[in-house]
């Protein structure tokens, strides 16, 4: 649970994306302290959502940290991993050159979400 007066951690994602939905379900399952408010950007309250941020959320996930920092794509994913029990992985992944590979991997998957969603989670 968040301490009194603490700002939430917001995770904005594409509610129309099956791959995103499964990734967020994985995050919420591991978020035992319930510190991350994962909301499809299409349904996000305003504020913290803005028109500018909504346009950016069409292309990648975004996190607004409890101290107001805005992270996107691979760096947002690393931040969330650190919060749900993988702090060492998040720290190492945030170091160059690893972070560059993570950003590239995120970019490739995000631009091919439908393919990866079908490949990773085929219909039965």
C-alpha positions as CSV (number, residue, x, y, z in Angstrom):
1,X,0.0,0.0,0.0
2,X,1.1,3.6,-0.6
3,X,2.1,5.6,2.4
4,X,-0.3,8.5,3.3
5,X,0.3,11.4,1.0
6,X,2.5,9.4,-1.5
7,X,1.9,10.0,-5.2
8,X,0.9,6.9,-7.1
9,X,3.0,5.3,-9.9
10,X,0.9,5.5,-13.1
11,X,1.4,3.0,-15.9
12,X,-0.4,3.9,-19.1
13,X,-0.8,1.4,-21.8
14,X,-2.8,0.7,-24.9
15,X,-6.1,-0.9,-23.9
16,X,-6.7,-2.1,-27.4
17,X,-3.5,-4.2,-27.5
18,X,-3.7,-7.8,-26.4
19,X,0.0,-8.1,-25.8
20,X,-0.1,-5.0,-23.6
21,X,-3.1,-6.4,-21.7
22,X,-1.2,-9.6,-20.9
23,X,2.0,-7.7,-19.9
24,X,0.0,-5.5,-17.5
25,X,-1.8,-8.5,-16.1
26,X,1.7,-10.0,-15.4
27,X,2.7,-6.8,-13.7
28,X,-0.4,-6.5,-11.6
29,X,0.0,-10.1,-10.5
30,X,3.5,-9.3,-9.1
31,X,2.6,-5.9,-7.7
32,X,1.9,-7.3,-4.2
33,X,2.1,-3.8,-2.6
34,X,-0.5,-2.4,-5.1
35,X,1.8,0.6,-5.8
36,X,1.2,0.7,-9.6
37,X,-2.0,2.1,-11.1
38,X,-2.1,0.5,-14.5
39,X,-4.7,2.2,-16.7
40,X,-5.3,2.0,-20.4
41,X,-4.4,5.5,-21.7
42,X,-7.8,5.7,-23.3
43,X,-9.4,5.5,-19.9
44,X,-6.9,7.5,-17.8
45,X,-8.1,10.3,-15.6
46,X,-7.2,13.9,-16.6
47,X,-4.9,14.8,-14.9
48,X,-2.5,13.1,-14.9
49,X,-3.3,12.3,-18.6
50,X,-2.9,15.1,-21.1
51,X,-3.7,15.3,-24.8
52,X,0.0,15.3,-25.6
53,X,0.7,12.3,-23.4
54,X,-2.2,10.4,-24.9
55,X,-0.8,10.9,-28.4
56,X,2.6,9.5,-27.2
57,X,0.9,6.6,-25.4
58,X,-0.4,5.4,-28.8
59,X,3.2,4.3,-29.6
60,X,4.5,3.0,-26.3
61,X,3.8,2.5,-22.6
62,X,4.4,5.4,-20.2
63,X,5.1,5.6,-16.5
64,X,4.7,8.6,-14.3
65,X,6.8,7.9,-11.2
66,X,5.8,8.8,-7.7
67,X,8.1,11.9,-7.9
68,X,6.6,13.0,-11.3
69,X,9.3,11.7,-13.7
70,X,7.9,10.5,-17.0
71,X,9.4,7.4,-18.6
72,X,8.5,5.6,-21.8
73,X,9.1,2.4,-23.7
74,X,12.0,0.3,-22.4
75,X,12.9,2.6,-19.6
76,X,9.3,2.5,-18.3
77,X,9.4,-1.3,-18.5
78,X,12.6,-1.4,-16.6
79,X,11.2,0.9,-13.9
80,X,8.1,-1.3,-13.5
81,X,10.3,-4.4,-13.4
82,X,12.2,-2.9,-10.5
83,X,9.0,-2.1,-8.6
84,X,7.5,-5.6,-9.0
85,X,10.5,-7.6,-7.6
86,X,13.3,-7.4,-10.1
87,X,15.4,-4.5,-9.0
88,X,18.8,-6.0,-10.0
89,X,17.6,-6.8,-13.5
90,X,16.1,-3.3,-13.8
91,X,19.4,-1.8,-12.6
92,X,21.6,-3.8,-15.0
93,X,19.2,-3.3,-17.8
94,X,19.3,0.4,-17.3
95,X,23.1,0.5,-17.9
96,X,24.6,1.2,-21.3
97,X,24.8,-0.8,-23.6
98,X,22.0,-3.0,-22.2
99,X,19.5,-0.2,-22.1
100,X,20.1,0.5,-25.8
101,X,19.3,-3.1,-26.6
102,X,16.2,-3.0,-24.4
103,X,15.0,0.2,-26.1
104,X,15.6,-1.4,-29.6
105,X,13.8,-4.6,-28.5
106,X,10.9,-2.5,-27.2
107,X,10.7,-0.5,-30.4
108,X,10.6,-3.7,-32.6
109,X,8.0,-5.4,-30.5
110,X,5.8,-2.2,-30.1
111,X,5.7,-1.7,-33.9
112,X,4.9,-5.3,-34.5
113,X,2.4,-5.9,-31.6
114,X,-0.1,-7.8,-33.6
115,X,2.5,-10.2,-35.0
116,X,4.0,-10.8,-31.5
117,X,0.6,-11.1,-29.9
118,X,-0.4,-13.9,-32.3
119,X,3.0,-15.6,-32.1
120,X,3.3,-15.5,-28.3
121,X,-0.4,-16.0,-27.5
122,X,-2.0,-18.0,-30.3
123,X,-5.7,-18.5,-30.3
124,X,-6.7,-22.0,-29.3
